[in-house]
Amino acid sequence: MLRNIRRATFRALQTWGVSRLVADSRWRRQRLLILCYHGVSQEDEHLWRPNLYMESNVLRQRLDILQRGEYNVLPLGTALQHLHAGELPPRSVVITFDDGMCDFYRRAYPLLKSCGFPVTVYQTTYYSHYQRPVFNLICSYMLWKRRGMVLDKGKELGLKPPLDLRTESSREEIVLRLMRGAEVDHLNGADRDALAATLASVLQLDYDELLRKRLLHVMSPQEISELAAAGVDFQLHAHRHRTPMDEASFRKEIQENRQRLQAITNSDPRHFCYPSGEYHSQFLPWLDSENVISATTCNPGLVTTRTHPLLLPRFVDTSARSGIEFEGWLAGVGLLLAFKRSARTG
Ligand SMILES: [Zn+2]
């Protein structure tokens, strides 16, 4: 219902030419829109998590809109400098991708390159060096593959039978139980991967095939290095995609992430993105101590000179958004119509 109202309103604003007026206004010129993407499907990932994954052709359409509308797509660091110097070009936009999945290398980057658009990737590094699928994601994806079933199994996984795969929440409950069990038992990466392989066998899925396709894998150091050499900007997203609540562990996540990226890309990453968009006020001085100069959230909004540099809002673009809604956000009218909504982010 709300989505229909929102779309109708965007359409009306476009028909009246209001979007274009706002896009070209002085008001918009003092603002920066940071776009946030996650994955681009290699197969059917967008059907599994439409708020995390989109199809290549949807991304292609978004990039076409940016080109047609003559939006100025800037590198993140440059855009923030221009913003604070009062020198942003009209219709400024930054493109960011979270996590740095293998599908970025295979699907997203070729499209961005063909448009000549700069991009920042907030790269998590643990699963880059450990080339296996991200544990919680692959478990969730495999359970979704068998959605609708109730299996009288679970003991092999340390869970009480049955495994109820009928709803998203019942499937996510299983993932949570697996993650909690892995945490309690102090399972390392290889143990977790073995557990995911056991889940695949319980579900009668071919785990080796998922590995061959590199579904839900993070980019390898070689892939990151190649893209960095081609001009992709790699920035911080925590080594293990988490933000512990104690300072020492939090800073260790940043340090480890930075050291790995420095070794691969030969650069000094100083921009950060909160994993899963989760942040707390105590993180700000810790980021400061780590010489982090900007940090992005998943809260919707445009950046101005008054925005706290460690709390930069972004527009999270997903399959669930229409092209019209996307254009509204580019123009700057999206914020005016942003109904509060919860979006699952990664
Ligand atoms: Zn993330």
Boltz pocket constraint, residues with backbone or C-beta under 6 A from the ligand:
constraints:
  - pocket:
      binder: B
      contacts: [[A, 98], [A, 99], [A, 237], [A, 241], [A, 274], [A, 275], [A, 276], [A, 346]]
      max_distance: 6.0
